[in-house]
Amino acid sequence: MNETKFRIEHDSMGDIKVPAEHYWGAVTERSKENFLIGAELMPELVLRPVINIKKAEALANRDLGNISEEKAKYIVEAANRALALEDLHSEFPLRVWQTGSGTQSNMNANEVLANMGNESAGKKLLHPNDDVNKGQSSNDVFPSAMQIGFYEGIHSEILPAIDRLIESFQKLEDKYKNKIKVGRTHLQDATPVTFGQEVSGWRMMLEKDKGMILEASDHLRDLPLGGTATGTGLNCSPDQDTKACEYLSKIYGHEYIAAANKFYGMTSKGQISFAHSALRTLAEDMIKIANDVRWLASGPRCGIGEIEIPANEPGSSIMPGKVNPTQSEALIMVATQIMGNDQVIAIAASQGYFELNTYMPLIINNCAQTVSLLGSAIDSFDKMCVKGIKVNDEKMDHYLEISLMNVTKLSPVIGYEKAAEIAKHAHKNKQSLRQANHDLGYLSDEEFDQAMCLEDMI
């Protein structure tokens, strides 16, 4: 059995043993020992932006003459090396449940990049605080990384999934644009619509949600970099923030801006809360759509059954041949979780005291889960359910034929009260509207047929 080898690392609190095979230092090791809470590791959604910020800051410091070309080179090289790790958590092992500022994860990055850089340089060239963290603080780096990670996650995972589902709905809408069916309001029969029109409502929900997400997430690009400890910019060179943001914009391909007021971005999490609330709205609409789909597909014999959805797996361990709307169920569970995440984020965002919010790891962990779950759940619903939806013509036509609310078309002809009498007579006597009108004699059969044109009702 191989015995673990250690080296001695030093920080402002003294010496501590660190596993020799790893690149982290004393602060990281202390956090590993002091915060054995839960199993959730700091999400890559924020770790990767922290590393990229270190790269951008090194280049900005080089340009401003704050560090040498040599030091910048090895910091950038170490950052690229860290980002290429097969398992990022192998060198970034800290839990979510740590200091509320994310300080230990920021120092984790400082230590790993310093030690990787020193290894490449073959000498003690880089200091984690003096060089890798130069002109920075956890208090401006970590919230900036949160905003970058959340923005990039929204744009790489969620928005493309929305676009794919919109495309699927558009195809379904076009295919069934002329398929007339009964409408429903209050869970009761209502005047006719086409199935294409019904689907168009789903599509428009997504298009509106996308617009709101784009608007809300835009605020995430305004970064508090350069605020350092309390927002004043102490120990940060003039223009370091703008230069770092220019490099981050090149790295990500999206424009990031140095906030004019650093105090806001460090103490408030309003940008993140606002952006997440738009995702909560998307989750709300996904629940509505998924519920519509599973209700319309309910049956196959004793439910509504107007549409058929793919049979992907057996639905019951005891009832043979049963097929359940599992994709709708999975999507609804995910959307419910996102709504819970939003509530947690709202509470945490309200807890900024003075110059800093100290609930940031909690906030970004919820954001990361939302990005991971919502995009993949939408894609799964699209691929495994929506793309396979088919209309059951027999059921759809039957319900349309027997719907009492088609009588609404007669209101302008014979008046509301007489039309209501026809509907009630038909329902009481289990008749068609045509037969009920014939019994009551308000219109001739020919006049009834002429007035009752379903195409005119949609």
ChimeraX attribute file (.defattr): number of C-alpha atoms within 10 A of each C-alpha:
attribute: neighborCount
match mode: 1-to-1
recipient: residues
	/A:1	3
	/A:2	4
	/A:3	5
	/A:4	9
	/A:5	10
	/A:6	13
	/A:7	13
	/A:8	13
	/A:9	17
	/A:10	13
	/A:11	12
	/A:12	7
	/A:13	9
	/A:14	9
	/A:15	12
	/A:16	16
	/A:17	15
	/A:18	21
	/A:19	15
	/A:20	14
	/A:21	11
	/A:22	15
	/A:23	21
	/A:24	26
	/A:25	27
	/A:26	22
	/A:27	22
	/A:28	26
	/A:29	19
	/A:30	15
	/A:31	19
	/A:32	16
	/A:33	9
	/A:34	10
	/A:35	14
	/A:36	12
	/A:37	12
	/A:38	9
	/A:39	10
	/A:40	12
	/A:41	16
	/A:42	23
	/A:43	22
	/A:44	16
	/A:45	24
	/A:46	25
	/A:47	23
	/A:48	20
	/A:49	24
	/A:50	27
	/A:51	26
	/A:52	23
	/A:53	26
	/A:54	29
	/A:55	27
	/A:56	27
	/A:57	31
	/A:58	30
	/A:59	25
	/A:60	25
	/A:61	27
	/A:62	18
	/A:63	15
	/A:64	15
	/A:65	11
	/A:66	18
	/A:67	18
	/A:68	15
	/A:69	14
	/A:70	12
	/A:71	23
	/A:72	26
	/A:73	17
	/A:74	24
	/A:75	30
	/A:76	22
	/A:77	17
	/A:78	24
	/A:79	26
	/A:80	15
	/A:81	13
	/A:82	21
	/A:83	17
	/A:84	10
	/A:85	11
	/A:86	8
	/A:87	10
	/A:88	15
	/A:89	14
	/A:90	12
	/A:91	18
	/A:92	23
	/A:93	18
	/A:94	25
	/A:95	21
	/A:96	23
	/A:97	19
	/A:98	22
	/A:99	16
	/A:100	16
	/A:101	22
	/A:102	24
	/A:103	19
	/A:104	21
	/A:105	27
	/A:106	24
	/A:107	22
	/A:108	28
	/A:109	27
	/A:110	29
	/A:111	25
	/A:112	25
	/A:113	30
	/A:114	29
	/A:115	24
	/A:116	22
	/A:117	28
	/A:118	19
	/A:119	16
	/A:120	14
	/A:121	15
	/A:122	9
	/A:123	10
	/A:124	11
	/A:125	16
	/A:126	24
	/A:127	18
	/A:128	19
	/A:129	16
	/A:130	12
	/A:131	23
	/A:132	29
	/A:133	22
	/A:134	21
	/A:135	26
	/A:136	27
	/A:137	24
	/A:138	22
	/A:139	27
	/A:140	26
	/A:141	28
	/A:142	27
	/A:143	29
	/A:144	27
	/A:145	26
	/A:146	28
	/A:147	29
	/A:148	27
	/A:149	25
	/A:150	26
	/A:151	23
	/A:152	21
	/A:153	20
	/A:154	26
	/A:155	16
	/A:156	13
	/A:157	17
	/A:158	25
	/A:159	18
	/A:160	16
	/A:161	21
	/A:162	22
	/A:163	16
	/A:164	15
	/A:165	22
	/A:166	20
	/A:167	15
	/A:168	17
	/A:169	23
	/A:170	17
	/A:171	15
	/A:172	22
	/A:173	22
	/A:174	14
	/A:175	12
	/A:176	17
	/A:177	17
	/A:178	15
	/A:179	17
	/A:180	21
	/A:181	26
	/A:182	24
	/A:183	20
	/A:184	13
	/A:185	8
	/A:186	6
	/A:187	7
	/A:188	9
	/A:189	17
	/A:190	18
	/A:191	20
	/A:192	21
	/A:193	21
	/A:194	20
	/A:195	24
	/A:196	21
	/A:197	19
	/A:198	16
	/A:199	22
	/A:200	19
	/A:201	14
	/A:202	21
	/A:203	23
	/A:204	14
	/A:205	18
	/A:206	23
	/A:207	16
	/A:208	13
	/A:209	21
	/A:210	20
	/A:211	12
	/A:212	18
	/A:213	24
	/A:214	17
	/A:215	13
	/A:216	20
	/A:217	24
	/A:218	15
	/A:219	16
	/A:220	24
	/A:221	22
	/A:222	21
	/A:223	29
	/A:224	29
	/A:225	34
	/A:226	34
	/A:227	30
	/A:228	23
	/A:229	20
	/A:230	18
	/A:231	22
	/A:232	13
	/A:233	22
	/A:234	14
	/A:235	14
	/A:236	19
	/A:237	17
	/A:238	12
	/A:239	14
	/A:240	26
	/A:241	26
	/A:242	19
	/A:243	20
	/A:244	25
	/A:245	26
	/A:246	18
	/A:247	21
	/A:248	23
	/A:249	16
	/A:250	12
	/A:251	14
	/A:252	13
	/A:253	10
	/A:254	14
	/A:255	15
	/A:256	23
	/A:257	20
	/A:258	22
	/A:259	19
	/A:260	15
	/A:261	15
	/A:262	22
	/A:263	21
	/A:264	18
	/A:265	28
	/A:266	29
	/A:267	24
	/A:268	20
	/A:269	26
	/A:270	17
	/A:271	20
	/A:272	25
	/A:273	24
	/A:274	20
	/A:275	25
	/A:276	28
	/A:277	23
	/A:278	21
	/A:279	28
	/A:280	25
	/A:281	21
	/A:282	26
	/A:283	25
	/A:284	16
	/A:285	18
	/A:286	25
	/A:287	20
	/A:288	15
	/A:289	21
	/A:290	22
	/A:291	17
	/A:292	16
	/A:293	22
	/A:294	21
	/A:295	16
	/A:296	18
	/A:297	22
	/A:298	20
	/A:299	17
	/A:300	13
	/A:301	8
	/A:302	7
	/A:303	11
	/A:304	16
	/A:305	21
	/A:306	25
	/A:307	21
	/A:308	19
	/A:309	23
	/A:310	17
	/A:311	16
	/A:312	13
	/A:313	12
	/A:314	13
	/A:315	15
	/A:316	11
	/A:317	8
	/A:318	7
	/A:319	9
	/A:320	9
	/A:321	12
	/A:322	14
	/A:323	18
	/A:324	20
	/A:325	21
	/A:326	19
	/A:327	24
	/A:328	26
	/A:329	16
	/A:330	16
	/A:331	25
	/A:332	22
	/A:333	15
	/A:334	23
	/A:335	26
	/A:336	17
	/A:337	19
	/A:338	27
	/A:339	21
	/A:340	15
	/A:341	22
	/A:342	25
	/A:343	17
	/A:344	15
	/A:345	26
	/A:346	19
	/A:347	12
	/A:348	19
	/A:349	22
	/A:350	15
	/A:351	15
	/A:352	16
	/A:353	10
	/A:354	11
	/A:355	17
	/A:356	24
	/A:357	21
	/A:358	20
	/A:359	22
	/A:360	24
	/A:361	27
	/A:362	21
	/A:363	24
	/A:364	25
	/A:365	22
	/A:366	22
	/A:367	30
	/A:368	21
	/A:369	16
	/A:370	28
	/A:371	24
	/A:372	16
	/A:373	18
	/A:374	26
	/A:375	20
	/A:376	17
	/A:377	22
	/A:378	25
	/A:379	21
	/A:380	18
	/A:381	20
	/A:382	22
	/A:383	15
	/A:384	18
	/A:385	21
	/A:386	21
	/A:387	17
	/A:388	14
	/A:389	16
	/A:390	15
	/A:391	18
	/A:392	13
	/A:393	14
	/A:394	10
	/A:395	16
	/A:396	20
	/A:397	15
	/A:398	13
	/A:399	16
	/A:400	21
	/A:401	15
	/A:402	17
	/A:403	20
	/A:404	22
	/A:405	20
	/A:406	23
	/A:407	22
	/A:408	19
	/A:409	18
	/A:410	18
	/A:411	13
	/A:412	10
	/A:413	15
	/A:414	12
	/A:415	11
	/A:416	14
	/A:417	10
	/A:418	17
	/A:419	23
	/A:420	17
	/A:421	15
	/A:422	26
	/A:423	23
	/A:424	16
	/A:425	19
	/A:426	20
	/A:427	16
	/A:428	10
	/A:429	10
	/A:430	12
	/A:431	17
	/A:432	18
	/A:433	25
	/A:434	18
	/A:435	16
	/A:436	21
	/A:437	23
	/A:438	15
	/A:439	13
	/A:440	12
	/A:441	11
	/A:442	16
	/A:443	17
	/A:444	12
	/A:445	14
	/A:446	9
	/A:447	11
	/A:448	17
	/A:449	11
	/A:450	9
	/A:451	16
	/A:452	18
	/A:453	12
	/A:454	16
	/A:455	12
	/A:456	9
	/A:457	14
	/A:458	13
